[in-house]
């Protein structure tokens, strides 16, 4: 299973699950619509941050990527080259260091870019990427929006059925 899938699906699911009751409340009562949607979005973002930090998903993701990088380097017998995922903030960027010729530079970048969960690879440490926690929060908001769509469709169905009085 891809490290991206194991990292992002709980954030997406949290946003989806939070949006269903928040959307139901928001679409039934106009007076509290904005407040319900804002609270729901904040809870989704907080759950994504909780998943990343205190529950340890960010550290598990980083250790998995570091292990995969080490396996690729060992497979190609590049024992003097080291590669690590960028920390502070944690991103999906890999930084390589060690002795290598021009061909090895370009091929290692190409090979490590193919690893699942890696956004980019470089030999310089000055390259920055999007923090992983920001990506998780974005995925949680995406799940929240999909959940709002589902809640809206459920509310439309409820209103349509409410007009029939047998």
PARONU-298905 format. One record per residue (C-alpha): residue in one letter; x negated, y, z negated. Coordinates in steps of 0.5 Angstrom, whole numbers, plus 500, padded with zeros to 3 digits. Each point is the difference from the previous one (the first is absolute). Example, Ala and Ser with C-alpha at 12.3 -4.5 7.8 and 13.67 -1.06 7.14 Angstrom:
A475491484S498507502
end
This chain:
X500500500X497507502X498504494X504506503X506496499X499498493X498507498X506504504X506495500X501501492X500508501X505499506X505496496X500504494X502506505X505496503X503497493X500507497X503503506X507496500X502502493X498508501X503500507X506497498X501505494X498506505X505498506X506499495X499507496X498506504X499504493X494495498X497499507X494504500X498498493X501492501X496500506X494504497X500495494X500494504X495503505X496502493X501493497X498496507X493504500X499499493X501492501X495501506X495503495X501495494X499494505X494503503X496502493X503497494X502494503X493499504X502499507X495505502X495497497X502493502X500503507X493503500X497493497X504497506X497504505X493500497X500493500X502499507X495505502X494496497X503494503X499503507X493502498X498494498X503496506X496504504X494500496X499507498X498499493X497507500X506504502X505501495X507503501X505502495X507504500X500507498X502502493X501506497X505501503X502493502X501499507X500495506X493502503X494496499X493503499X494496503X493501498X493496501X495499506X503498506X499502508X504504504X504493503X501498493X503507498X505500505X502493500X501499492X504507501X504496505X501493496X501504494X506504503X503494502X501497492X507501498X501506495X494504503X502507503X493501502X492499499X494504501X493500498X501507497X503501493X503507502X506497503X506501497X507497500X507500498X500498492X503493500X505503494X502505505X502495505X503496495X505506498X501501507X502492501X505501494X503506503X501496507X503495496X505505496X502503507X502493502X504499494X503506501X502498507X503494497X504503494X503505505X502494504X503497494X504506498X502501507X503493500X503501493X504506503X502497506X503494496X503505495X505503505X504493501X505499494X504494501
end
